[in-house]
């Protein structure tokens, strides 16, 4: 194994020698050894995330190693853009979770303005709507907009291109999600629930990744719209990931059962851990792509 000295690591990572020594003392750098009072750092070691930015945040012990790993990946890949085929992958998977029958290749064709024969108009409109919602979200990020009810309804309006009568409109009837552990609130409570959730999110002292998991789970639990809730939730998740400096992620078609079980686990066992694990696994996929 090759080792480098503190000064070399400091130059490599754009840090001061003193900061690197502190990170060594605090065991924040993987594989560090000390010989004769000199720290030796493995050449493969990645620059640790700057947790000073997380000052005041409460991070459960169970998440510390995981969040440190992901934040180190974020730091190492600072400035990295989403992969070239990300948008196609994201829209294909997000739509497939809710029953869209277009293949990934067909999704790409529709996004390129083409029509796929023998596939429903609904599937085409869901694909275009997903693209428009993602573009709208990027525009919001560029304007540094703060997530609120109006923006949530705006995202949903783009998502639900195939059902114009329900676009951006909270449901007016009670619903029960088939197979779900949690019963969504009555319609008259939706607006207050959303406002309360956004307030909780903004004031939370949790690590951003745990906070995002909570936000998405609670949003899905409120189930504010008659249709398009999950697709809207995944756009909101990517908005928050990118807002916090992470890459956007694609929850996979193969994750469908797991995704909904993550939501049920919160309402059944009062834990965000399954959703946190799913989000961080998909983040690793994107950083390692």
Secondary structure, 3 states (H helix, E strand, C coil): CCEEEHHHHHHHHCCCHHHHHHHHHCCCCCCCEEECCEEEEECCCCCCCCHHHHCCCECCHHHHHHHHHHHHHHHHCCCCCCCCCHHHHHHHHHHHHCCCCCCHHHHHHHHCCCCCCCCCHHHHHHHHHHHHHHHHHHHHHHCCCCCCHHHHHHHHHHHCCCCHHHCCCCCCCCCCCCCCCCCCCCHHHHHHHHHHHHHHHHHCCECHHHHHHHHHHHHHHHCCCCCCHHHHHHHHHHHHHHHCCCCCCCCCHHHHHHHHHHHHHHHHHCCCHHHHHHHHHHHHHHHHC
